[in-house]
């Protein structure tokens, strides 16, 4: 049985934008506009949001195949900027490439839409595994997937995020990381989603104005790779000769910056290289 997708608007302004979008959309999925009730969106999420646009319109269903597919492919025309889609249980989550994303009970899975017309050139033990994984205590607790397309002079970016909030198996969850025996962490999915939206919206504005530079120091401080030794394929052939290189940082465009020791006639010469995914 297909779950019904429910649409929520946080204000009259957001409701008007939602209705305009729905009037132009194709009825390709069972859906209804929610008008009230005590469900997680209206009773738990909306009261915590402080954003102007992000989360103004929320799409919710207890179960979905993929929030990413719903926003990016199923709904036509594409969802407007600021729309958030989330679910309690995902049956066909997507990762990078052809990878799948397992989303058991206790995980928060959500996607949101961003639209750009011009693109410029404390979490405790939580770390970043370049380019898109979230780790804590050497265990993966989350992942991020960004998919973009360019149409009619605009970049439309659909971002999907999965984060383990309360599922203690098979590895570790956010509640375990942030809580102690004396002070357990009881953060809910809706509290985390609201906190994310509240933090992300001004960060996106800053990124569009100044690029990645304002975030560089915090990103590198949170990642797992400084001085990590990696093997880099020489030339265009990924299966060819590999040389060891030491990761030193990131470029302004998000590529790894590594330094390799290439042996010459008498002295080893340091060569800097970019590694992009």
Beta strands, then each sheet from edge to edge (+ up, - down):
strand 1: 5-9
strand 2: 31-33
strand 3: 57-64
strand 4: 84-94
strand 5: 100-103
strand 6: 107-116
strand 7: 126-129
strand 8: 133-136
strand 9: 139-151
strand 10: 154-164
strand 11: 229-233
strand 12: 242-250
strand 13: 256-263
strand 14: 268-275
sheet 1: 2+ 1+ 3- 4- 5+
sheet 2: 2+ 1+ 3- 4- 6+ 10- 9+ 8- 7+
sheet 3: 11+ 12- 13+ 14-
end
